[in-house]
């Protein structure tokens, strides 16, 4: 047995107390460090989720702005001149509104667009949200570029497709472990958007897949465009139109009547109208679009008449009119835009009534009857139809999150 004297006993007790105190301090430090790490991780995770929600919402905001404007105009910016060379514009990194380094390392309050303005959202006069759109306590930046497969190159849209990138930025509540320069977290998403132009037929009256019967009373007129191949009076797809004329000058166009049956199924735009699934999709969605984008103040809007419509003398409808029943225009009534007849709908224009734009009849195997009475006229104006088509929401054909590795 080992005996300790009093001094040695006191020393051992002091040593044990110091060891216990050191272990306690170590455990407390570890607990506080773990708690701080948990708080940091939780706070940053909440910030990241907040950022994701803002980016998704921002994509919807950008879609609203994009569909109102000409795609090529957006590619070139406010000055309508491309300030970036084509080689640079084809790089993946060019699609970002700001570089990832700028987004993560610049003070959040100082973030803003720099020149050039190619691809930035604008209203025709100025860049929108130059210092970022504030949403859900995040900053959002946008850029629109052309899809790489477009034959028009980086700055000319020829296929109604665009690429949108949305970059969201949130200041870091706590620095990331191992990072000395990152001030913000950022997320970049990419969407490919398509404008629907399938309803823009190549003539004043276009029936790609149905049976078309036209009766022109004396004075009635269907006018295409005089330039070769730019707009016939009547164009059909699978069947030849049955046309009754009171005189030979009631149809104008070059050619007057066009048969598209040999080519329509291979046309990138028009072939959709002979696709049963496509037509069924639109029949299901038209009502929703009309309720969301309809208008009661006389401006261009989307109109849906499932049982047809009878327009009173002098009444005007502008925009896109979908009807699955009879459409009747009385004296001096007018439609300015696009009329889509669905499933055996009919059209009658009485004295001095008119339609400026185009009539598209949709429905495989269906029968469509069109009658124009004295001084009534249908005039092909594709520019009016293109403006009307901007009322429709863009189709989202792709959505993905962009990582740094995807930009190399």
Secondary structure, DSSP 8 states (H G I E B T S, - for coil): -----HHHHHHHHHHHHHHHHHHHHHHHHHHHHHHHHHHHHHHHHHHHHHHHHHHHHHHHHHHHHHTTS-HHHHHHTTTTS--S-HHHHTSGGGGSSS-HHHHHHS-GGG----S--TT--B-SSSBTTTT-EEETTEEEEEEEEE-TT-TT-TT--SSSEEEEEEEEEEE-SS--TT-SS--EEEEEEEEEEE---TT--SEEEEESSSEEEEEE-TT-EEE--SSTTSBEEEEESSS--EEE-SSGGGEESBSSEEE-TTTGGG-TTGGGGG-HHHHHHHHHHHHHHHHHH--SSSSSEEEEETT-EEE-TT-EEEEEEEESS-EEE-TT-EEEEEEEEESS-EEEE-TT-EEEEEEEEE-TT-EEEEEE-TT-EEEE-HHHHHHHHTTS--EEEEEEEE-GGGG-
